[in-house]
Amino acid sequence: MMAGILFPIHDPACSRQSPSIPPLALGMVAAYVIFRRLLPRYALIVVLVLGSIFAVVHGTAHFESVSLKITRA
């Protein structure tokens, strides 16, 4: 999970970087380290929630490609 977030920071081919990506990545790494000590069982869930909140607050979350559908079994 973390590699997918940190890879675009160091990849020179990614020219469309948002300026909020480095703080997001550093914040998620810091949150993972902190919550791995405090709540080891739920560390990844907390990191996911915090990263999602950060992306929504800073306007980097794009929901155009997300579609919610009810599936039938």
C-alpha positions, -999 to +999 in steps of 0.1 A: +000+000+000+027+025+010+047+017-022+018+029-044+017+062-025+055+068-023+064+057-059+050+087-077+071+110-055+104+096-066+094+087-102+107+114-126+082+103-152+053+116-131+051+152-142+016+158-130+024+157-093+002+176-069+020+197-044+001+180-016+015+145-023+047+148-002+029+160+029+003+133+024+029+106+021+049+118+051+017+121+071+007+086+062+041+072+071+041+090+104+005+079+112+015+043+104+045+044+127+025+060+155-006+039+152+015+007+147+027+013+183-006+024+197-031+002+179-011-025+159-042-043+149-059-013+133-029+007+120-036+003+083-073+011+087-064+043+106-039+052+079-064+047+052-090+068+069-065+096+077-052+096+041-088+098+028-097+127+051-065+145+041-072+141+004-108+153+007-098+183+028-071+194+004-092+188-027-070+161-042-097+135-040-115+129-074-147+110-072-156+112-109-143+077-116-160+061-086-193+044-093-214+028-066-237+000-078-257-027-061-248-061-072-270-092-074-258-126-063 
